Amino acid sequence: MRTVGLVLVLVIGAGGCSSDDPTTEGTRAPLACDGEPVIKTTADGVEFVRTPDSCFDSLPDWPYAPEYVEIDGLRQAYVDEGSADGPVVLLLHGQPSWSYLYRKMIPVLADAGYRVIAMDHLGMGRSDKPIDITSYSYLGHNDRLLRFIEALDLRDINMFVQDWGSLIGLRVAGLNPDRFARIAVGNGILPVFPEGVQPFPPVEDPDEVEDIPAPFADIPAQQVPFYDGCELVIPGGADISYFGDWMAYAMKAESFRASEVLEAMTWFDLPPDEEAAYDAPFPSRTYMAGPRVFPSLVNEVPGTTAEAWAGLTSFERPFLTLWAANDPGVQGSCEAQQQLIDSIPGAKGLAHDRLAEASHFLQDDQGEEIARRLVDFFASESLLPLARGDRYCEILLFESTDAGLEAEVWGTQNLSYCPAASWDALDPSAIRTATGAVSVFMNGRRIWLVSSGSGSEVSPERMMFGDLETRFLATLRLDVAGGIAPYVERAVQRTTTFTFASGEEIYELTSPGGTVYVMQSMAQFVDESLTLDDLLTLGSRLELPEGWAYQARTLDADLVLIADGEATVIQDDLSNTYQRR
């Protein structure tokens, strides 16, 4: 398992506040509530406070009424907007923000027909707030998110996560991938540390209140580019060593406020009423245990994320990264973004981007633009790109016709890379009974050898075989005499364009009459040991009929094979498939 570096950093810059009073400041709009906190206790003895509703009166651009799910005696708050029957979009915030961070995105997504759910983590927003920092844990946040999803019975979730929302949301998704249709990430990742590692020294005397200067005070405020492309141009940024200072500051500083962090880590200045909105959940320090302890929870990550990361690196549904290009923390680096793109199969071929006028809290800086892109992303056909070397499987359902056998071809192409466990669990006899087919042929697993392929139409028809999703691809007709014997031409009704790129190695069969067939896929179910490296000398392993020849050659120009309604194909005796040139 590859160990990924820690890439969560909240940086406090020169744009932060200078007041030592945690509840008032110069030009900042005053909070709408006051009074002594009312301490409540759960049945399990957890003491907590609940931010008065009056704190949330008249927040700018926030007309949304809260909903609640009770978990272990503590309310988990969320807003639920848009179409009740629409596809689900789940939005998860980071620290020390709350769902108010999504105020610019919710209307765009709701207007597009989605059911938009923005949840407040425990201790944040309108969720209940245990007052003891030991009541919070990394796995506790993960557990509450999963139980929240189960309580609302959310399925086929389109999710956007950022900062700590990614550490929590991506772990839950990696362990429960079937719940998620698409995932988008902004400046976040799932770190993997070996068990027993302590990334940072723990904060000493965490209950003490100290006058600690804000870390990263030398980093410029808004509208200063931190990156030129992928090169950091501001000294002092993107240094993970600063995170220990941030842990201590969040835990102990008497001046620590949510608005201070948001102001420092946005590209555009926040007006006073929006700063007050970010502070609204925290009318005094009693309410701030959640955001105070959040950074220190990184020391609880080791040994808890490897399985989830393995799940993500097998996640084949669409996975998009939309990055703020001017996040001065490590999380803003191209390396952090590229690691997700390179590691997660579903990220292949998507329009990943870095937004110039955005810092760490990119939802505040570019919320409308991000939401518009997510609308396109979530609404797009859930099709994976199919490229040379990718796996797929097909199931052929045969029926008898007057002209011979005819088969519907159902395949995983563009939907998944045919996970071995899902494929091996299928029972051809059960499929035959369920579909009424005369016979069933399990055509997989296969390796795609075409550099790129396209069809004039993508069939909307889907069929589930076990937990394997397939789509209708083509109709195959066989005469009774020929069947599916090797080196016998068969007609496949499809409209496709296959491109073999210049510089790629291709593999060809030539008949005694000079007809050339180009290999389009390699089979791994007749000879499970067969690999791509074996194709160069495959001719020596084939039982070629008299007069047939096999060759491998490197293209000096693109080779394009077009099937306009019908393709002529053959198989060799190892079930590798070829299309006639």
C-alpha positions in Angstrom: 0.0 0.0 0.0 1.4 3.4 -1.0 1.5 5.8 1.9 0.2 9.2 1.1 1.4 12.3 2.7 -0.8 14.5 5.0 -2.4 17.3 2.9 -4.8 19.0 5.3 -3.7 22.4 6.2 -5.7 25.4 7.4 -3.5 28.4 7.3 -4.1 31.6 9.2 -2.8 34.6 7.3 -2.5 38.3 7.7 -6.1 38.7 6.8 -7.1 37.3 10.2 -8.4 39.3 13.2 -6.4 40.9 15.9 -8.8 41.1 18.8 -8.3 39.0 21.9 -12.0 39.0 22.6 -13.5 35.8 21.2 -17.0 37.2 20.8 -16.5 40.8 19.5 -14.3 42.7 17.1 -14.0 46.1 15.6 -15.8 46.0 12.2 -17.2 42.6 12.5 -21.0 42.4 12.8 -22.1 41.5 16.3 -23.5 38.1 17.0 -27.2 37.8 17.2 -27.3 35.9 20.5 -25.8 36.0 23.9 -26.5 34.7 27.4 -25.1 31.9 29.5 -24.8 28.4 27.7 -27.3 25.8 28.8 -25.5 22.6 29.4 -27.4 19.4 28.6 -26.5 15.8 29.1 -27.2 12.7 27.0 -28.4 9.4 28.5 -24.7 8.3 28.2 -23.5 11.2 30.3 -22.1 13.4 27.5 -22.4 17.0 28.3 -23.2 19.3 25.4 -24.5 22.7 24.4 -26.9 23.6 21.7 -26.4 26.9 19.9 -29.6 29.0 20.4 -31.7 29.4 17.2 -31.4 33.2 17.7 -27.8 33.0 16.7 -28.8 32.1 13.2 -31.4 34.8 12.7 -31.0 36.9 9.6 -27.8 35.4 8.2 -27.0 36.7 4.8 -28.0 34.4 1.9 -29.1 31.7 4.3 -32.9 31.2 4.3 -32.7 27.5 5.0 -34.5 25.8 7.9 -32.5 23.1 9.7 -33.4 19.4 9.8 -32.0 17.0 12.4 -31.1 13.4 12.8 -30.5 12.2 16.4 -27.5 9.9 16.9 -26.6 8.7 20.4 -28.7 11.5 21.9 -27.0 14.3 19.9 -28.6 16.1 17.0 -26.9 16.1 13.7 -28.0 19.2 11.8 -28.5 19.5 8.0 -30.3 21.4 5.4 -32.4 19.6 2.8 -33.2 21.7 -0.3 -34.3 21.2 -3.8 -36.4 18.4 -5.3 -37.3 15.7 -2.7 -37.3 13.2 -5.5 -34.2 14.4 -7.3 -30.8 12.8 -7.3 -29.0 13.3 -4.0 -26.1 15.7 -3.6 -24.3 15.5 -0.3 -22.0 18.5 0.7 -19.5 18.1 3.5 -17.6 21.1 4.9 -14.3 21.3 6.7 -13.0 23.0 9.8 -13.8 25.5 11.3 -16.7 26.2 8.9 -20.3 24.8 8.7 -22.8 24.3 6.0 -23.0 28.1 5.5 -19.9 27.5 3.4 -22.2 26.1 0.7 -24.6 29.1 0.6 -23.5 30.0 -3.0 -23.7 26.4 -4.3 -27.0 25.2 -2.8 -29.3 27.4 -5.0 -27.6 26.4 -8.2 -27.7 22.7 -7.4 -31.3 22.9 -6.2 -32.5 24.8 -9.3 -30.9 22.0 -11.4 -33.3 19.5 -9.9 -31.1 18.0 -7.2 -32.0 17.1 -3.6 -29.2 19.0 -1.9 -28.1 17.9 1.6 -25.5 19.9 3.5 -24.6 18.4 6.9 -23.0 20.0 9.9 -20.3 17.9 11.6 -20.8 17.3 15.3 -19.7 20.4 17.2 -20.1 22.6 14.1 -23.0 24.7 12.7 -26.4 23.8 14.2 -25.3 20.3 15.3 -25.0 19.7 19.0 -21.7 20.5 20.6 -20.1 18.3 23.3 -18.1 20.5 25.6 -15.4 18.0 26.4 -12.8 17.7 23.6 -12.5 13.9 24.4 -16.0 13.5 23.1 -14.7 14.0 19.5 -12.7 11.5 17.5 -11.9 10.9 13.9 -13.6 7.5 13.8 -16.6 9.1 15.7 -17.1 11.6 12.9 -16.9 8.8 10.3 -19.4 6.7 12.2 -21.8 9.6 12.5 -21.7 10.4 8.8 -22.4 6.7 7.9 -25.3 6.5 10.4 -26.6 9.8 9.0 -26.5 8.4 5.5 -28.3 5.3 6.7 -30.9 7.2 8.7 -31.9 9.2 5.6 -31.4 6.1 3.4 -29.3 8.0 0.9 -28.3 6.0 -2.2 -26.6 6.8 -5.5 -25.1 9.8 -3.7 -23.3 12.6 -5.6 -20.9 14.0 -3.1 -18.7 17.1 -2.9 -16.1 17.3 -0.1 -13.4 19.7 1.0 -10.8 19.9 3.8 -11.9 17.7 6.8 -15.0 16.9 4.8 -12.7 14.9 2.5 -11.0 13.0 5.4 -14.4 12.0 6.7 -16.4 11.7 3.4 -13.7 9.8 1.4 -13.2 7.3 4.2 -16.9 6.6 4.3 -17.1 6.3 0.5 -14.0 4.1 0.3 -15.6 1.7 2.7 -19.1 1.9 1.3 -18.6 2.6 -2.5 -21.9 1.2 -3.5 -23.7 4.1 -1.8 -22.0 6.7 -4.1 -22.6 7.5 -7.8 -20.0 10.2 -8.3 -17.5 12.0 -6.1 -16.0 15.5 -6.4 -13.2 16.8 -4.2 -11.9 20.3 -3.7 -8.6 20.7 -1.9 -8.8 17.6 0.2 -7.5 14.1 0.3 -7.6 10.9 2.4 -4.2 10.5 4.1 -2.8 7.1 4.9 -0.4 6.7 7.8 0.8 3.3 9.1 -0.6 2.2 12.4 1.5 3.4 15.3 2.7 6.6 13.6 2.1 9.9 15.4 2.1 12.6 12.7 2.5 15.5 15.1 3.3 15.9 18.8 0.1 16.2 20.8 -0.9 19.6 22.2 0.2 20.0 25.8 -2.3 21.2 28.3 -5.1 21.5 25.8 -7.5 23.0 28.3 -5.3 26.0 28.9 -6.1 29.3 27.2 -3.1 31.2 25.9 -2.3 34.3 24.0 -0.8 32.4 21.0 0.1 34.4 17.9 -1.6 33.2 14.7 0.7 30.9 12.7 1.6 31.8 9.1 1.2 35.5 9.8 3.9 36.2 7.2 1.7 34.8 4.4 0.0 37.6 2.5 -3.8 38.1 2.6 -6.3 37.9 -0.2 -5.7 38.1 -3.9 -2.0 37.2 -3.8 -1.1 34.3 -6.0 0.5 31.5 -4.0 1.2 29.3 -7.1 2.5 30.0 -10.6 1.1 26.9 -12.3 2.4 24.3 -9.9 5.3 26.2 -8.5 4.8 27.8 -5.0 5.9 31.4 -5.2 5.1 32.5 -1.6 7.9 31.6 0.9 6.6 29.8 3.9 3.6 28.2 2.3 3.0 24.5 1.7 5.1 23.4 4.7 3.6 20.6 6.7 5.7 21.5 9.7 3.3 24.4 10.3 0.5 22.1 11.1 1.7 21.5 14.6 1.5 25.2 15.3 -2.0 25.3 13.8 -3.1 22.4 16.2 -1.8 24.4 19.2 -3.4 27.6 18.0 -6.8 26.1 17.4 -6.8 24.3 20.7 -5.5 27.0 23.0 -5.6 30.5 21.5 -8.0 32.9 23.2 -8.4 34.8 19.9 -9.3 31.7 17.8 -12.5 32.3 15.8 -14.0 30.6 12.7 -14.3 33.9 10.9 -10.6 34.5 11.4 -9.7 31.4 9.5 -12.3 31.9 6.7 -11.1 35.5 6.2 -7.5 34.4 5.9 -8.1 31.5 3.6 -10.4 33.0 1.0 -9.3 34.8 -2.1 -11.9 37.6 -1.7 -12.5 39.6 1.4 -15.5 38.6 3.5 -18.0 41.4 4.5 -18.6 41.7 8.2 -22.0 40.1 8.1 -20.6 37.0 6.5 -17.8 36.8 9.0 -20.5 37.0 11.7 -22.4 34.2 10.0 -19.4 31.9 10.2 -19.0 32.7 13.9 -22.8 32.3 14.6 -22.5 28.7 15.8 -20.0 29.6 18.4 -21.2 32.5 20.7 -18.6 31.7 23.3 -15.6 29.4 23.8 -17.9 26.8 25.5 -19.4 26.0 22.1 -16.0 25.7 20.4 -14.7 22.3 21.5 -15.4 20.8 18.1 -13.4 23.2 15.9 -10.7 23.5 18.6 -9.9 19.7 18.6 -10.5 19.0 14.9 -6.9 19.6 13.7 -5.5 17.4 16.5 -7.7 14.5 15.3 -5.1 13.9 12.6 -3.1 12.0 15.2 -6.0 9.5 15.2 -5.8 8.8 11.5 -2.9 6.3 11.4 -4.1 2.8 10.9 -7.7 3.8 10.1 -7.7 4.7 6.4 -5.7 2.1 4.5 -8.8 -0.1 3.7 -10.8 3.0 2.7 -7.9 4.2 0.4 -7.8 0.7 -1.2 -11.6 1.1 -1.8 -11.0 4.5 -3.4 -8.2 3.2 -5.7 -10.8 0.7 -7.0 -13.6 3.3 -7.3 -14.5 3.2 -11.0 -17.4 5.7 -11.0 -16.7 9.3 -12.0 -14.3 11.1 -9.6 -13.6 14.8 -10.2 -11.1 17.2 -8.6 -11.8 20.9 -8.7 -8.9 22.7 -6.9 -8.3 26.1 -5.6 -5.0 27.1 -7.2 -4.1 29.5 -4.5 -4.3 27.5 -1.3 -1.0 28.2 0.5 -1.2 24.9 2.4 0.1 21.6 1.2 -3.5 20.8 0.2 -3.2 23.4 -2.5 -0.4 21.7 -4.3 -0.6 20.1 -7.7 0.9 17.0 -6.2 -2.0 16.6 -3.8 -4.5 16.9 -6.6 -2.6 14.7 -9.0 -2.3 11.9 -6.5 -6.1 11.5 -6.6 -6.2 11.8 -10.4 -3.5 9.1 -10.8 -4.7 6.8 -8.0 -8.5 6.6 -8.6 -9.8 4.8 -11.7 -12.9 7.0 -12.0 -10.8 10.1 -12.3 -9.5 9.0 -15.7 -10.3 11.3 -18.6 -12.4 13.9 -16.6 -12.1 17.7 -16.8 -10.0 18.3 -13.6 -9.2 21.9 -13.0 -7.5 24.5 -10.8 -9.4 27.7 -10.2 -7.2 30.7 -10.1 -9.2 33.1 -8.0 -9.8 30.8 -5.1 -8.0 29.9 -1.9 -8.5 27.0 0.6 -12.3 27.7 1.1 -13.0 27.6 -2.6 -16.7 27.2 -2.0 -16.9 30.7 -0.7 -14.6 32.2 -3.4 -16.1 30.3 -6.4 -19.3 28.7 -5.2 -21.5 29.5 -8.2 -18.9 28.4 -10.7 -18.1 25.1 -8.8 -21.9 24.4 -8.6 -22.3 24.9 -12.3 -19.5 22.5 -13.0 -20.9 20.0 -10.6 -24.3 20.2 -12.3 -22.7 19.2 -15.6 -20.6 16.5 -13.8 -23.5 15.0 -11.9 -25.8 15.0 -14.9 -23.3 13.5 -17.3 -23.6 9.9 -18.4 -21.8 7.8 -15.9 -19.4 6.3 -18.4 -15.8 5.6 -17.7 -13.3 6.3 -20.5 -12.1 3.1 -22.1 -8.5 3.0 -23.1 -5.8 0.5 -24.0 -5.1 -1.9 -21.1 -8.5 -1.5 -19.4 -10.5 -4.6 -18.3 -14.0 -5.4 -19.3 -16.4 -8.3 -19.5 -19.4 -9.3 -21.6 -22.3 -11.6 -21.2 -23.9 -13.0 -24.4 -27.6 -14.0 -24.1 -28.5 -16.3 -27.0 -31.8 -17.1 -28.6 -32.8 -19.2 -31.7 -34.0 -17.4 -34.8 -34.8 -18.7 -38.3 -31.4 -17.5 -39.5 -29.5 -19.2 -36.6 -28.4 -18.1 -33.2 -28.6 -14.4 -32.2 -27.1 -13.0 -29.1 -27.6 -9.8 -27.2 -24.2 -8.5 -26.0 -24.2 -6.9 -22.6 -20.9 -5.5 -21.4 -19.3 -3.5 -18.6 -17.5 -1.2 -21.0 -17.4 2.3 -19.7 -19.3 1.3 -16.5 -16.6 -0.6 -14.6 -13.4 -2.5 -15.1 -15.2 -5.7 -14.3 -14.1 -6.4 -10.7 -12.9 -10.0 -10.4 -15.0 -10.8 -7.3 -18.2 -9.6 -9.0 -17.5 -11.5 -12.2 -16.5 -14.7 -10.4 -19.7 -14.6 -8.3 -21.9 -14.9 -11.4 -23.7 -18.2 -12.2 -24.4 -18.7 -15.9 -27.2 -21.2 -15.2 -28.9 -18.7 -12.9 -28.5 -16.0 -15.6 -30.0 -18.3 -18.2 -33.0 -19.0 -16.0 -33.5 -15.4 -15.1 -33.3 -14.1 -18.7 -34.9 -16.9 -20.5 -31.9 -17.2 -22.8 -31.4 -20.4 -24.8 -27.7 -20.3 -23.7 -25.3 -17.9 -22.0 -21.7 -17.2 -22.9 -19.5 -15.6 -20.2 -17.1 -13.5 -22.4 -14.6 -12.3 -19.9 -12.5 -11.0 -18.3 -10.9 -9.2 -21.3 -8.2 -6.5 -21.8 -9.0 -3.7 -24.3 -6.3 -3.1 -26.9 -7.8 -0.2 -28.8 -6.3 3.2 -28.0 -9.7 4.9 -28.1 -13.2 3.9 -29.3 -16.5 5.6 -29.8 -19.9 4.8 -31.0 -22.6 6.8 -32.8 -25.0 6.1 -29.9 -24.7 5.0 -26.3 -27.5 2.6 -25.4 -29.5 3.7 -22.4 -30.4 0.1 -21.7 -28.8 -1.3 -18.5 -29.0 -4.7 -16.9 -27.7 -5.9 -13.5 -26.1 -9.3 -13.3 -25.5 -9.8 -9.6 -23.9 -6.6 -8.5 -22.3 -6.0 -11.9 -23.9 -3.3 -14.0 -23.8 -3.8 -17.8 -25.2 -1.9 -20.8 -26.5 -3.2 -24.1 -23.7 -3.1 -26.7 -24.6 -5.0 -29.8 -26.3 -7.9 -31.5 -24.2 -10.9 -32.6 -25.6 -13.2 -35.3 -24.1 -16.7 -35.9 -25.0 -19.2 -38.5 -25.7 -22.7 -37.1 -22.7 -24.2 -38.8 -20.1 -21.7 -37.8 -21.1 -21.1 -34.2 -18.3 -19.4 -32.3 -15.5 -21.5 -33.7 -12.1 -19.8 -33.9 -10.9 -18.3 -37.1 -14.5 -18.1 -38.4 -16.0 -14.7 -39.4 -19.0 -13.5 -37.5 -21.1 -10.4 -38.0 -21.7 -8.0 -35.1 -24.4 -5.3 -35.5 -22.8 -2.2 -34.1 -21.6 1.3 -35.2 -18.2 2.0 -33.8 -14.9 3.8 -34.6 -11.8 2.2 -33.2 -8.5 4.0 -33.2 -5.1 2.4 -32.8 -2.6 5.2 -32.1 0.6 5.8 -33.9 3.5 4.4 -32.0 1.4 1.6 -30.4 2.1 -2.0 -31.0 -0.8 -3.9 -32.8 -1.3 -7.6 -33.3 -2.7 -9.0 -36.6 -4.0 -12.2 -38.1 -3.8 -12.7 -41.9 -6.0 -15.3 -43.6 -4.7 -17.4 -46.5 -6.6 -15.0 -48.8 -4.8 -12.0 -47.4 -7.6 -10.6 -45.2 -6.1 -8.8 -42.2 -7.8 -8.8 -38.8 -6.6 -6.5 -35.9 -6.8 -7.7 -32.3 -9.2 -5.5 -30.4 -9.2 -7.4 -27.1 -7.2 -10.0 -25.3 -8.9 -12.8 -23.3 -7.8 -13.9 -19.9 -10.3 -16.7 -19.3 -9.0 -19.4 -21.6 -5.4 -18.9 -20.6 -5.4 -17.0 -17.3 -1.6 -16.6 -17.5 -1.8 -14.6 -20.7 -0.5 -11.0 -20.4 0.0 -8.1 -22.7 3.8 -8.9 -22.8 3.0 -12.3 -24.3 1.3 -10.8 -27.4 4.5 -10.1 -29.2 5.2 -13.8 -29.6 1.6 -15.1 -29.3 1.8 -16.7 -32.8 3.9 -19.5 -31.3 1.1 -20.4 -28.8 -1.7 -20.3 -31.3 -3.0 -23.4 -33.3 -3.2 -21.5 -36.5 -5.0 -23.1 -39.4 -2.9 -23.8 -42.5 -2.1 -20.6 -44.3 -2.9 -18.3 -41.5 -0.2 -15.9 -40.1 0.2 -13.9 -36.9 2.4 -10.8 -36.6 3.1 -7.9 -34.2 4.1 -4.5 -35.5 4.4 -0.9 -34.4 2.2 1.7 -36.1 3.9 4.7 -37.8 0.5 6.4 -38.2 -3.0 6.1 -36.6 -5.0 3.1 -37.7 -8.8 3.7 -37.7 -11.3 0.9 -38.0 -14.9 2.0 -38.8 -18.0 -0.2 -38.4 -21.0 1.5 -39.9 -23.8 -0.7 -38.7 -21.9 -4.0 -38.9 -18.4 -5.2 -37.9 -16.8 -8.5 -39.1 -14.9 -10.2 -36.3 -13.1 -13.4 -35.5 -11.5 -15.1 -32.5 -8.3 -17.1 -32.2 -8.2 -20.3 -30.3 -7.5 -18.4 -27.0 -10.6 -16.3 -27.6 -8.7 -13.1 -28.3 -10.9 -11.0 -30.7 -10.0 -9.3 -33.9 -11.9 -6.9 -36.3 -11.4 -7.1 -40.0 -9.6 -4.2 -41.6 
